[in-house]
Amino acid sequence: MSDFREVLESISESPCSAHPGFSAALACTRCGTYTCAFCASSGAGLCRRCLHAAPELATRRARLAASLVDGAALLLPSLFLGVLRCLALPGAPAMKAPVVYVPALLALLVQASLIRGTGASLGKRLLGIRVVRSDGRPAGVWRIALLRNALPMALCGYCVWFGLVDALFIVGEDRRCLHDWVAGTRVVKAPRA
């Protein structure tokens, strides 16, 4: 407990890096620079330099690989159960049993938990990238799940060409797919812990 008090006292005794006349209220969550209450309230705990620094965009290759990993994590367990069911019950249709879809549901719940905590699905975490809002703030799980994932899938059901158009938007300078524009997000390299 005394270590915690010492840290708090050292922060409150240090001057703000942007406003030397003010004492620091906390340390920047990204770089550790001391910030005053004014800086902290305007940038969600970030110093001015980190607030205005644009994170490096994720590569197209990393985004594709992350998408493939996420798709495999969602589909392969269900397909494996379908094959086992087909081998055990040769006359029954493989993918008609509800138990086959339980792994996909579990994978979706794990993915939602990962996204809520870090802004990155399993594939994105493995490749060191994450989803943020256009202004660099963390993207909420509902923004990611509904606008980036569910809406494009629903639109692909109505128009098959939408998936191709959505993916082709990534060749732009911003490296943002159409679903990124709709959700107001971008995919950036995740800072290493």
N, C-alpha and C positions, 0 to 999 in steps of 0.2 A: 504494500500500500504506500510505503514511503517513496518508492521509485516513481509511482504515478504522480504523487505530489511534487516531486522534484522536476518531473517533466513539465507539469503544468506551470510551475513557478518559472522554469527556464523559458517557456513560451511567453508568458505574460511579461517577463523582464526584457525580452528581445524586441527591437523595433520592427515595424512592418517594412518589407523591402520596397514597396511602392509608395508608402507614406511614412517617411522617417520620423515624423513628429508623433505618430501614434504607436502605442504598444501593440504587440501581436496578440490576436485572440486565439489563433490556432495555426498549425502548420499545413501547408498545401498538401492535399492528398496525393498528388502526383509526384512532385519533386522535393517536398519537405521544406520549402522556403516558408519563413514566417509571414503570416498575413494578418492584417487588422480586421476588425469586424466588418468594415465597409467592403473590403475586398472579398471576404469570405461569403457575405450575403449576396454579392453580385455574381459569384461564380461557383456556387455549390461546393465551397471548400477548396477552390483552386486559386492560385496566385494569378495575377494578371497575365504573366508570360504563358503559363500553362493554359489559361482560359482561351487565349487568342491563338495559341499554336494549333495548327491543323495536324491531326494525327495522319500518319502515312497510310495511304489507301492499300487495301489488300490486293494482291495480284489476281489476275483473272484465273490463272492456273490453280492458285490456292482455293479460290471460291468454287471452282469446278470440282476439285478433289474433295472439299468439305461437303458439297452437295451429294457426291457419290457415296461418301462414308455415311451420311445421314440416311440416304435412300437404302443402303445395304442394311443399316441397323434397324430400319423399319420393316423391310420386306423379307430378309433372309430367314429370321426365326419362324415367321408364319409359313414360308415356303417349306422349310425343313419339317415343321409339324404336318403340313399337308402331305408331304412325301411319306412320312412315317405312317400317317393315317391311311394313305393309299396302299402301302405295303401290308398293313395290318388288316384292313378291310378292302380287299380287291374290288368288290362290286360297288362300293359306296363312292360318291363323288368326293374328291379330295378336299376341296375348299368350301364345302357346304356346312360343315360343323362350326358352331360358334367358338369352340375351344381353339381353333386354328388362329383366330384373330386376337386372342388374349396377349400373345407376345407383342403384337403391333400396338395394342393399347398401352401395355407397360412401357414400350419404347417411347410412345408419345408423352406419357407422364414423366419419364426420366428427362426427355428433351425439354419439356416445359419447365421442369425444376432447374435444369442447367441454364436455360435461357433467362429465367427469373433472377438467378443469382449472378450471372456473369455477362449476359447478353450474347452468349455463344452456345450453340448446340454442340453435340459431341464431336461432329466433324470439324466445326470451327475451332473448338478447343484444341483438338489434335494438331491442327494446322496453324495455330497461333493467330487467329483472327477473331473479330467479334463485330456485332451489329451495334451501331450507335445512331442517334438522331442526326439530322443534317448539321446541327449546330455543335455536335460533339458530346452532348449529354447522353446518359444511358437511355436506351430505348426500352420501354415497358414490354412485358411479356405479351400483353394483349395486342399491342401495336405489331409486334413481330408475328404472333400466331395468326391473327386475323388478317391484317393488311398485307403482310409479306408472304404468308403461306396459304391460308384458307381461300382468300379472294382470288389469287391467281389460279389455284386448282379448280375452283368453281367456274371461272371464266374459261379454262381449258376444256371443261365439260361441254360448254356451249359452242366454243369456237376452237377447233384443234390448232389453228394457226396462231392463237394467242401465245402459246408456250414458246414458239419460235421467235415471234416478235419480242416477247418479254426478254428472252435470252440474248437476242441481238443488240439490245440496248447497251449491253456491257462493253461493246467495242468503242464507246464514246470516251472522251478524255476523263470524265468523272468516274468511269468504271461502275456505273449504277444501272442495274436492270430496271425495267419498267416498274416492277413491284417495289423497288427501292424509291422510285419517284413518287409512287402512290402513297407509300407508308411514310415518306419523309425521312428515310434512313440511308445510311451508307455503311459499307463494310470496311473496317480499318484493321491494321495490324494491332494486336493486343499487346499492351506493355508487359514486359516480362517481370514477374514478381521477384 
